[in-house]
Amino acid sequence: MTARLRTRLLGGRFGVEVTGCGDLADLDPPDVATLRGLLLAHKVVGLRGAALTASGHRRLLGLLGAPTTPVAAGPRPRPEGTPSLGRWVSAGSHLLAPPRLLSLRAAGPDVAGEVTRLADVTGAYRDLPLPLRDLADRSWAVHGLQPEDVAGAGELVVHPVARLHTETGDRGLLLGGHAQRLVGLSGEESRTVVHLLQSYLVRPHNVLTWHWQDGDVLLVDARAVQHHERPCPGPVPPATATLHVAGDRPLGVDGRHSHPLCAGPADARRTA
């Protein structure tokens, strides 16, 4: 692959398009190292015309880690005032150990015309004024698929708002649609702070739009990027298929890792 590999920056702060990939499901170790390096450097790697089958997609991710299939989220009440079409999410942040890699594959006949929007959480953190960086560094957030008042024991986790990337050491915002509240704040207070922090994420220079073509595959460093989650298409087959590569527990800037929310909110305030 390396000899044929052609790359093109996608503009803005992050993202690279790769063509001339050859057989992605059967790469040599140097090729795997090249892909890893591109991911760390650019956070999003778009592989044009890779034309992987479902099994080939899984084999490719197997070269990069342990592939997993995302758990589908059930119906979730939408807080008043939030957009109705999709939301920004940190992939799998409802899990104690969110995935480190998100990958999408062109899987449907109507993929042309589809778009996927991605946002740079490390760039957003760097854009924060110093007082907001300090706030993010000290804050922890409760994440889950279901609202806290209906979730059962073990279904909620507490993550640092400012996460340390385990390979680059960069700090990034670990928030998004699965974040339900900040520890120690009310729901209304949490929404105000989260909205303020997320507003830096969606600034134009921090957002990348991938325009899909037949055969494309996207590789995304989920520790450094949020993505805009589309509404469920219902009975229509999805145009893209998603796989994750297993990750580990996020690390806060104070040296503590994410942990389950095993007690009531008052106990969480003391332990998070």
C-alpha positions in Angstrom: 0.0 0.0 0.0 2.7 2.5 1.0 4.2 2.8 -2.5 0.8 3.6 -4.0 -0.5 5.7 -1.2 -1.6 9.2 -2.1 -2.8 11.7 0.6 -4.5 15.0 0.4 -5.3 17.3 3.4 -9.0 18.0 3.7 -8.6 21.6 4.9 -9.0 23.2 8.2 -7.1 21.8 11.2 -7.6 18.0 10.6 -8.5 15.2 8.3 -6.7 13.6 5.3 -8.0 11.8 2.2 -6.2 8.7 1.1 -6.4 7.1 -2.4 -4.5 4.3 -4.0 -5.0 2.0 -1.0 -5.1 -1.4 -2.6 -6.4 -4.3 -0.5 -7.1 -2.8 2.9 -8.2 -6.0 4.5 -4.8 -7.6 4.1 -2.2 -5.0 5.0 1.5 -5.6 5.9 2.7 -4.3 9.2 4.4 -1.2 7.7 1.1 -0.3 6.1 -0.8 -0.7 9.4 1.9 1.5 11.0 1.3 4.1 8.3 -2.5 4.1 8.9 -1.9 4.5 12.7 0.5 7.4 12.1 -2.0 9.1 9.8 -4.8 8.7 12.4 -2.6 10.2 15.2 -1.5 13.1 13.0 -4.8 13.9 11.3 -7.5 12.4 13.5 -9.7 11.5 10.5 -8.5 9.3 7.6 -10.9 9.0 4.6 -10.1 6.0 2.4 -11.6 6.7 -1.1 -12.8 3.7 -3.1 -11.7 1.1 -0.6 -14.8 -1.0 -1.5 -14.7 -3.2 1.6 -17.2 -5.9 2.4 -18.6 -6.2 5.9 -16.1 -9.0 6.6 -13.2 -7.0 5.0 -14.2 -4.0 7.1 -14.0 -6.1 10.3 -10.6 -7.6 9.2 -9.2 -4.1 8.6 -10.2 -3.0 12.1 -8.8 -6.2 13.5 -5.4 -5.0 12.3 -5.9 -1.8 14.4 -7.3 -3.3 17.5 -10.4 -5.3 18.7 -13.4 -4.5 16.5 -16.8 -4.2 18.2 -20.3 -3.4 16.9 -21.9 -0.3 18.5 -24.8 -0.7 20.8 -27.9 1.0 19.4 -29.4 3.7 21.6 -33.0 3.4 22.4 -35.5 6.3 22.4 -34.4 9.2 24.5 -36.3 12.3 25.5 -35.0 15.4 23.9 -34.4 18.4 26.2 -36.4 21.4 25.3 -34.5 23.7 23.0 -32.2 21.2 21.5 -32.1 20.5 17.7 -34.4 17.7 16.5 -32.2 16.3 13.7 -29.2 14.5 15.1 -26.7 15.6 17.7 -23.0 15.7 18.4 -21.7 12.7 20.2 -18.4 11.3 21.6 -18.5 7.7 20.2 -19.6 5.2 22.9 -19.2 7.7 25.8 -22.0 5.9 27.6 -19.5 3.1 28.1 -16.9 3.0 30.9 -14.2 2.4 28.2 -15.4 4.2 25.0 -13.9 3.0 21.7 -10.7 4.6 20.6 -11.5 4.2 16.9 -14.8 4.8 15.0 -15.0 3.5 11.4 -17.8 4.0 8.9 -18.1 2.1 5.6 -20.2 2.9 2.5 -22.7 0.1 2.7 -25.9 1.2 0.9 -26.7 2.0 -2.7 -27.6 5.6 -1.9 -24.4 6.6 -0.2 -23.6 9.3 -2.8 -24.9 12.5 -1.5 -24.6 11.5 2.2 -22.4 13.5 4.5 -20.7 12.9 7.8 -19.8 15.8 10.0 -16.8 15.5 12.4 -15.5 18.0 15.0 -12.0 18.4 16.5 -12.3 18.1 20.4 -8.6 18.9 20.9 -8.9 22.0 18.7 -11.9 23.1 20.6 -10.0 22.7 23.9 -7.2 24.8 22.6 -9.7 27.5 21.6 -11.1 27.8 25.1 -10.1 30.9 27.1 -7.9 30.0 30.1 -10.8 30.3 32.7 -12.9 27.8 30.6 -9.9 25.5 30.2 -9.5 25.5 34.0 -13.2 24.7 34.4 -13.0 21.8 31.9 -9.9 20.4 33.6 -11.7 20.3 37.0 -15.1 19.1 35.7 -16.6 15.6 35.4 -19.8 14.6 33.6 -22.3 11.8 33.9 -22.8 9.9 30.6 -25.5 7.3 29.7 -27.8 6.1 26.9 -30.9 6.7 29.0 -31.7 9.7 31.3 -30.4 9.5 34.8 -33.9 9.3 36.3 -34.7 6.1 34.4 -31.3 4.4 34.0 -30.6 1.4 36.1 -27.6 0.6 38.3 -24.4 0.3 36.3 -25.8 2.1 33.2 -24.2 5.5 34.0 -20.6 6.4 34.0 -18.6 9.5 35.0 -16.0 10.8 32.6 -13.6 13.8 32.8 -14.7 16.7 30.7 -11.1 17.4 29.7 -9.6 14.0 28.6 -5.9 13.2 28.0 -5.3 11.4 24.8 -3.4 8.3 25.7 -1.0 8.4 22.8 -0.5 12.1 21.9 -1.0 13.6 25.4 -3.4 16.2 23.9 -6.3 17.4 25.9 -9.8 17.3 24.4 -13.4 17.8 25.4 -15.2 14.6 26.3 -18.8 15.7 26.1 -21.6 15.3 23.4 -25.1 13.9 23.4 -24.5 11.2 25.9 -23.4 13.7 28.6 -26.4 14.2 30.9 -25.1 16.6 33.5 -21.9 17.9 35.2 -21.1 16.5 38.6 -22.1 19.0 41.3 -24.3 21.1 39.0 -28.1 21.0 38.4 -29.5 20.0 35.0 -30.1 23.5 34.0 -26.7 24.7 35.1 -25.1 21.7 33.4 -26.8 22.5 30.1 -25.6 26.1 30.2 -22.0 25.1 30.8 -22.0 22.2 28.3 -23.6 24.4 25.6 -20.8 27.0 26.2 -18.0 24.5 25.9 -19.6 22.7 22.9 -20.0 26.1 21.1 -16.2 26.1 20.7 -16.4 22.6 19.1 -18.7 23.6 16.3 -16.8 26.6 15.1 -16.2 26.3 11.4 -12.4 25.7 11.6 -13.1 22.8 14.0 -15.6 21.0 11.8 -15.0 18.7 8.8 -17.6 17.4 6.4 -17.0 14.1 4.6 -18.9 13.8 1.3 -19.5 10.1 0.7 -18.7 8.2 -2.5 -19.3 4.6 -3.3 -16.7 2.3 -1.7 -15.4 4.9 0.9 -14.3 4.0 4.4 -13.7 6.5 7.2 -11.3 5.9 10.1 -11.8 8.3 13.0 -9.7 8.7 16.2 -12.7 8.7 18.6 -10.5 10.1 21.4 -9.9 13.3 19.4 -13.1 13.8 17.4 -16.9 14.0 18.0 -19.3 13.1 15.2 -22.7 14.3 14.3 -25.1 11.4 14.8 -27.9 11.1 12.3 -31.5 10.1 13.2 -32.3 6.4 12.8 -33.5 5.8 9.2 -36.1 3.3 10.4 -36.9 0.5 7.9 -34.6 2.0 5.2 -31.2 0.2 5.1 -28.5 2.6 6.3 -26.1 4.0 3.7 -23.2 3.5 6.0 -22.2 0.7 8.5 -20.4 1.4 11.7 -17.7 -0.5 13.7 -15.6 0.5 16.7 -12.2 -0.5 18.0 -12.2 -1.1 21.7 -10.6 1.5 23.9 -9.8 2.0 27.6 -11.1 4.2 30.4 -10.5 7.9 29.8 -7.9 9.7 31.9 -8.5 13.1 33.4 -5.8 15.8 33.7 -5.7 15.1 37.5 -4.6 11.5 36.9 -8.0 9.9 37.7 -9.8 7.6 35.3 -13.5 7.4 34.5 -15.6 5.3 36.9 -19.2 3.9 37.1 -21.8 6.0 38.8 -22.8 3.5 41.4 -24.4 5.7 43.9 -26.8 8.7 44.1 -25.9 12.1 42.8 -24.7 13.3 46.2 -22.2 10.5 46.5 -21.1 11.1 42.9 -20.3 14.7 43.8 -17.9 13.5 46.5 -16.2 10.8 44.4 -16.0 12.4 40.9 
